[in-house]
Amino acid sequence: MSCRQAVRKEDLASSSSIMASGIPRYVRVNTLKMTKVKAIERFIANGFQYIPSDLVYNAGTVDITKLREKIFTSDIHIENLLVLPPKSDLHDNEMYLNGEVVLQDKASCIPAFTLNPPPQSCIIDACAAPGNKTSHLASIIGNVGKIYAFDISPNRIKTMRELLDKAGVNVMEYEDVEYILLDPSCSGSGIVDRGDINAESKKLCNANKNRLQSLADFQLKALKQALSFPSVKKVVYSTCSMNVEENEEVVEAALKVFGNKYKLIPVLEDWPYRGMSGYAHWKFMFRSSPKTSTTGFFVALFSRITDRQTKLNTFFKRKASFHRSLLENYDSNTKRKRKKIKRFLRFKRKNISSDKEA
């Protein structure tokens, strides 16, 4: 399938469009080169004023009116993410030019933050160019581990290499992987005020449902491939689309195939917006929009069900079935045995519930 007309959020996220949208300027500190404390000190030295997050955030989202010119704060969800006024242009800032900070929308930071691989991990960033999420993953693991970054476009690979070199990221060659971040090309319908390219993408999708279905087919194929890696522990699937065809429907279709091997883990449980209701696993999914002071985004986290979890669940299901049959056959004179079985069933439900949360 040709992806030439598909939209990538980083390709469209120009400085002028962000400043015009009213969405804050989010700045991720590249901890491979600088600490968050040092970055805050440098911004203050450049004439900015830092204020506590609780003075800016209201019900989990940014109150733009509190971010006056030269006022900035820390994000309450994403570690090492700073929040500046919408009209902050940092392209000439020394920290940006040196790769010490990355201009990256908050929603775009959610996938790597959600995957959260530990040091020494083996990771794939599929559809990785231009590399902001790859550099975020490298920061999370402290450059201790292996990251394999893939993209279909040679030109985008060249751009990604330049960005990753600037950020001080080590990207390795392929071997067995444990963590995958999949952020495939999409319709870009969640991008806010990104100009003619995004408008054309939306027009094409609205006029041609076949194209939208082709994108969804590609996304599902890529997700199935990611879930097929034998050693993978977690897979994050994300898009900058607001279409259910590219989001909830892709995730649900993948779970129909891999539901016995993977479960969904809630993404940012205190986030005010979930997936679209009407889908079986909507409460586990993440959606953002300008209502949350970010671009439109979708994220789902797949976690492999361990052999211990599978065996434990099977054991309790069999025991529960056996005891239910006994319970149905006991007469009214066996109250003591009934109580014993009920206690076991309550213990079983509590154990499985705890296992799901683990």
C-alpha positions as CSV (number, residue, x, y, z in Angstrom):
1,M,0.0,0.0,0.0
2,S,1.3,3.5,-0.9
3,C,1.7,5.8,2.1
4,R,2.8,8.9,0.2
5,Q,-0.3,10.9,1.1
6,A,-0.5,9.8,4.7
7,V,0.4,12.4,7.3
8,R,2.9,12.3,10.1
9,K,2.4,14.7,13.0
10,E,6.0,15.8,13.3
11,D,6.1,16.6,9.6
12,L,3.3,19.1,10.1
13,A,4.1,20.5,13.5
14,S,5.5,23.8,12.4
15,S,6.3,26.6,14.9
16,S,3.8,29.0,13.3
17,S,0.9,26.5,13.4
18,I,1.4,25.7,17.0
19,M,1.6,29.4,18.0
20,A,-1.6,30.1,16.0
21,S,-3.5,27.2,17.5
22,G,-3.5,28.4,21.1
23,I,-2.0,25.1,22.3
24,P,1.0,25.6,24.7
25,R,4.5,25.2,23.4
26,Y,5.7,21.9,25.0
27,V,9.4,21.5,25.4
28,R,10.9,18.1,26.4
29,V,14.2,18.2,28.2
30,N,16.7,15.8,26.6
31,T,18.1,14.2,29.8
32,L,20.9,12.6,27.8
33,K,22.4,16.0,27.7
34,M,20.8,18.1,30.4
35,T,18.7,17.8,33.6
36,K,15.3,19.3,34.0
37,V,16.6,21.5,36.8
38,K,19.4,22.9,34.6
39,A,16.9,23.6,31.8
40,I,14.7,25.5,34.1
41,E,17.7,27.5,35.3
42,R,18.7,28.3,31.7
43,F,15.2,29.5,30.8
44,I,15.1,31.7,33.9
45,A,18.5,33.1,32.8
46,N,16.9,33.9,29.4
47,G,14.2,36.0,31.0
48,F,11.5,33.5,31.7
49,Q,9.6,33.1,35.0
50,Y,8.9,29.7,36.4
51,I,5.6,29.1,38.4
52,P,4.3,25.9,40.1
53,S,2.2,23.6,38.0
54,D,-0.8,23.8,40.4
55,L,-1.2,27.5,39.4
56,V,-1.5,26.6,35.7
57,Y,-3.4,23.3,35.6
58,N,-7.1,23.0,36.1
59,A,-8.7,19.5,36.1
60,G,-5.7,18.0,34.5
61,T,-5.4,20.5,31.6
62,V,-3.5,23.7,31.0
63,D,-5.3,27.0,31.7
64,I,-3.9,29.1,28.8
65,T,-4.8,32.4,30.5
66,K,-2.2,31.6,33.2
67,L,0.6,31.2,30.7
68,R,1.3,34.8,29.9
69,E,4.4,35.8,27.9
70,K,7.7,34.5,29.4
71,I,5.8,32.4,32.0
72,F,6.4,28.6,32.1
73,T,5.9,25.6,34.2
74,S,6.3,21.8,34.4
75,D,3.7,19.3,33.0
76,I,1.9,17.3,35.6
77,H,1.8,14.0,33.6
78,I,5.0,13.7,31.5
79,E,8.3,13.7,33.4
80,N,10.9,16.2,32.0
81,L,8.3,18.1,30.0
82,L,8.1,21.9,30.3
83,V,5.1,24.0,29.3
84,L,5.5,27.5,27.7
85,P,3.1,30.0,26.2
86,P,1.7,29.2,22.7
87,K,3.7,32.0,21.0
88,S,7.1,30.9,22.3
89,D,9.5,30.5,19.4
90,L,12.5,28.6,20.5
91,H,14.1,27.7,17.1
92,D,17.0,30.1,17.7
93,N,17.4,29.0,21.4
94,E,20.8,27.6,22.2
95,M,19.4,24.6,24.1
96,Y,17.3,23.6,21.1
97,L,20.1,24.1,18.6
98,N,22.4,21.9,20.8
99,G,19.8,19.2,21.2
100,E,19.4,19.8,24.9
101,V,15.7,20.3,24.5
102,V,13.2,18.9,22.0
103,L,10.2,20.8,20.7
104,Q,7.5,18.1,21.0
105,D,3.8,18.2,21.6
106,K,2.6,16.6,24.9
107,A,0.4,14.2,23.1
108,S,3.4,13.0,21.0
109,C,5.3,12.3,24.3
110,I,2.5,9.9,25.5
111,P,3.6,6.8,23.5
112,A,7.2,6.6,24.8
113,F,6.1,7.6,28.3
114,T,3.4,4.8,28.2
115,L,5.8,2.2,26.9
116,N,8.3,3.2,29.7
117,P,11.0,0.5,28.9
118,P,13.6,0.0,31.7
119,P,17.4,0.3,31.0
120,Q,19.0,-2.6,29.1
121,S,15.8,-3.0,27.1
122,C,15.7,-4.1,23.4
123,I,13.3,-1.8,21.6
124,I,11.8,-1.2,18.1
125,D,10.5,2.2,17.1
126,A,8.5,1.3,14.0
127,C,7.7,4.2,11.5
128,A,10.2,6.2,13.5
129,A,11.2,9.2,11.4
130,P,11.8,12.0,12.1
131,G,12.9,10.6,15.5
132,N,11.4,12.6,18.3
133,K,9.9,9.5,19.9
134,T,13.1,7.5,19.3
135,S,15.1,10.2,21.2
136,H,12.4,10.1,24.0
137,L,12.8,6.4,24.3
138,A,16.6,6.8,24.5
139,S,16.2,9.3,27.3
140,I,14.0,7.0,29.2
141,I,16.5,4.1,29.1
142,G,19.4,6.5,29.6
143,N,21.0,5.3,26.3
144,V,21.6,1.9,28.1
145,G,20.0,-0.7,25.9
146,K,19.3,-1.2,22.2
147,I,16.9,0.8,20.0
148,Y,16.1,-0.2,16.4
149,A,14.4,2.6,14.4
150,F,12.7,1.9,11.1
151,D,11.1,4.0,8.4
152,I,10.1,3.4,4.8
153,S,11.5,6.6,3.4
154,P,15.3,7.0,2.8
155,N,14.9,10.8,3.0
156,R,13.1,10.6,6.4
157,I,15.8,8.1,7.6
158,K,18.4,10.7,6.8
159,T,16.5,13.4,8.7
160,M,16.1,11.0,11.6
161,R,19.8,10.2,11.8
162,E,20.6,13.9,11.9
163,L,18.1,14.5,14.7
164,L,19.3,11.5,16.7
165,D,23.0,12.5,16.3
166,K,22.0,16.0,17.6
167,A,20.3,14.4,20.6
168,G,23.2,12.1,21.4
169,V,21.2,8.9,20.8
170,N,22.7,5.5,20.1
171,V,20.6,3.4,17.7
172,M,21.6,-0.2,17.3
173,E,21.1,-3.0,14.8
174,Y,18.3,-5.6,14.9
175,E,17.9,-8.5,17.3
176,D,15.2,-9.9,19.6
177,V,13.1,-7.1,21.0
178,E,11.1,-6.7,24.1
179,Y,9.4,-3.3,23.6
180,I,7.8,-1.8,20.5
181,L,6.5,1.7,19.8
182,L,4.3,1.6,16.7
183,D,3.2,5.0,15.4
184,P,2.3,4.4,11.8
185,S,1.3,6.8,9.1
186,C,-2.3,8.0,9.4
187,S,-4.9,10.4,8.1
188,G,-3.6,13.2,10.5
189,S,-7.2,14.1,11.4
190,G,-6.1,15.0,15.0
191,I,-3.6,17.6,14.0
192,V,-4.8,21.1,14.9
193,D,-4.2,24.0,12.4
194,R,-1.5,22.4,10.5
195,G,-2.1,24.1,7.1
196,D,-2.8,23.0,3.6
197,I,-1.2,19.5,3.9
198,N,-3.5,18.5,6.8
199,A,-6.6,20.0,5.1
200,E,-5.9,18.1,2.0
201,S,-5.4,14.9,4.0
202,K,-8.8,15.4,5.7
203,K,-10.4,16.2,2.4
204,L,-9.1,13.0,0.8
205,C,-10.2,10.9,3.7
206,N,-13.7,12.3,3.8
207,A,-14.1,11.9,0.0
208,N,-12.5,8.5,-0.2
209,K,-13.5,6.0,2.4
210,N,-11.5,3.4,0.5
211,R,-8.3,5.4,1.3
212,L,-9.2,5.5,5.0
213,Q,-9.8,1.8,5.0
214,S,-6.4,1.3,3.2
215,L,-4.7,3.2,6.0
216,A,-6.5,1.1,8.6
217,D,-5.6,-2.1,6.9
218,F,-1.9,-1.1,6.9
219,Q,-2.1,0.0,10.5
220,L,-3.7,-3.3,11.6
221,K,-1.1,-5.3,9.6
222,A,1.7,-3.4,11.2
223,L,0.2,-3.9,14.7
224,K,-0.2,-7.6,14.1
225,Q,3.4,-7.8,13.1
226,A,4.5,-6.0,16.2
227,L,2.5,-8.3,18.4
228,S,4.0,-11.4,16.7
229,F,7.5,-10.8,18.0
230,P,8.2,-13.8,20.3
231,S,10.1,-11.9,23.0
232,V,8.1,-8.7,23.1
233,K,6.6,-7.6,26.5
234,K,4.8,-4.4,25.6
235,V,3.6,-2.7,22.4
236,V,2.3,0.9,22.3
237,Y,0.1,1.7,19.3
238,S,-0.5,5.4,18.6
239,T,-1.8,7.7,15.9
240,C,-2.6,11.4,15.4
241,S,-6.0,10.5,14.0
242,M,-9.4,11.0,15.5
243,N,-11.0,8.3,13.3
244,V,-12.3,5.2,15.0
245,E,-11.4,3.2,11.9
246,E,-7.7,3.9,12.6
247,N,-7.9,3.7,16.4
248,E,-10.5,1.7,18.4
249,E,-11.3,-0.6,15.4
250,V,-7.7,-1.4,14.8
251,V,-7.1,-2.2,18.4
252,E,-10.2,-4.4,18.8
253,A,-9.4,-6.3,15.6
254,A,-5.9,-7.0,16.9
255,L,-7.3,-8.2,20.2
256,K,-9.5,-10.7,18.4
257,V,-6.4,-12.4,17.1
258,F,-4.0,-11.8,20.0
259,G,-6.4,-11.6,23.0
260,N,-5.1,-14.8,24.5
261,K,-1.6,-13.4,24.5
262,Y,-2.0,-9.7,25.3
263,K,-4.2,-7.5,27.4
264,L,-4.7,-3.8,27.4
265,I,-3.3,-1.7,30.2
266,P,-5.0,1.7,31.0
267,V,-3.0,4.7,29.6
268,L,-2.7,7.6,32.1
269,E,-5.6,6.4,34.3
270,D,-6.2,9.9,35.7
271,W,-6.6,11.4,32.1
272,P,-10.1,12.9,31.6
273,Y,-10.7,11.3,28.2
274,R,-10.8,7.6,27.2
275,G,-11.5,5.8,23.9
276,M,-14.9,6.1,22.1
277,S,-17.6,4.3,24.1
278,G,-19.3,1.4,22.4
279,Y,-16.1,-0.6,22.0
280,A,-15.3,-3.4,24.3
281,H,-12.0,-2.0,25.7
282,W,-12.6,1.7,25.3
283,K,-11.9,2.4,29.0
284,F,-8.2,1.3,28.5
285,M,-7.6,3.6,25.6
286,F,-6.3,7.2,25.6
287,R,-7.5,10.1,23.5
288,S,-6.5,13.7,23.5
289,S,-7.7,16.8,21.7
290,P,-7.5,20.6,22.0
291,K,-9.9,20.2,24.9
292,T,-6.9,18.8,26.8
293,S,-4.5,21.6,25.5
294,T,-2.8,19.2,23.1
295,T,-3.2,18.0,19.5
296,G,-5.5,15.1,18.8
297,F,-4.0,11.8,19.6
298,F,-4.8,8.1,20.3
299,V,-2.7,5.6,22.4
300,A,-3.2,2.0,23.4
301,L,-0.8,-0.2,25.4
302,F,-0.7,-3.9,24.9
303,S,1.0,-6.0,27.6
304,R,1.8,-9.7,27.1
305,I,0.0,-12.1,29.4
306,T,2.7,-14.1,31.3
307,D,2.6,-17.9,31.5
308,R,2.0,-17.6,35.2
309,Q,-1.0,-15.4,34.7
310,T,-2.4,-17.8,32.1
311,K,-1.9,-20.9,34.2
312,L,-3.3,-19.1,37.3
313,N,-6.4,-17.9,35.5
314,T,-7.0,-21.4,34.0
315,F,-6.6,-23.0,37.4
316,F,-9.1,-20.7,39.1
317,K,-11.6,-21.0,36.2
318,R,-11.6,-24.8,36.5
319,K,-11.8,-24.8,40.2
320,A,-14.6,-22.3,40.1
321,S,-16.5,-24.3,37.6
322,F,-16.1,-27.5,39.7
323,H,-17.3,-25.8,42.9
324,R,-20.2,-24.1,41.2
325,S,-21.4,-27.5,40.1
326,L,-21.1,-28.8,43.7
327,L,-22.9,-25.8,45.0
328,E,-25.8,-26.4,42.7
329,N,-26.2,-30.0,43.9
330,Y,-26.0,-29.5,47.6
331,D,-29.2,-29.4,49.5
332,S,-30.3,-26.9,52.2
333,N,-28.6,-29.0,55.0
334,T,-25.1,-28.3,53.8
335,K,-24.8,-24.6,54.7
336,R,-21.3,-25.0,56.0
337,K,-20.0,-26.4,52.8
338,R,-21.9,-23.7,50.8
339,K,-20.2,-21.0,52.8
340,K,-16.7,-22.6,52.3
341,I,-17.3,-22.7,48.5
342,K,-18.5,-19.1,48.4
343,R,-15.4,-18.0,50.3
344,F,-13.3,-19.7,47.7
345,L,-15.1,-18.1,44.8
346,R,-14.7,-14.7,46.4
347,F,-11.0,-15.4,46.8
348,K,-10.7,-16.4,43.2
349,R,-12.3,-13.2,41.9
350,K,-10.1,-11.1,44.1
351,N,-7.0,-12.9,43.0
352,I,-7.8,-12.6,39.3
353,S,-8.6,-8.9,39.7
354,S,-5.3,-8.3,41.5
355,D,-3.5,-10.3,38.7
356,K,-5.0,-8.0,36.1
357,E,-3.8,-4.9,37.9
358,A,-0.2,-6.3,38.2
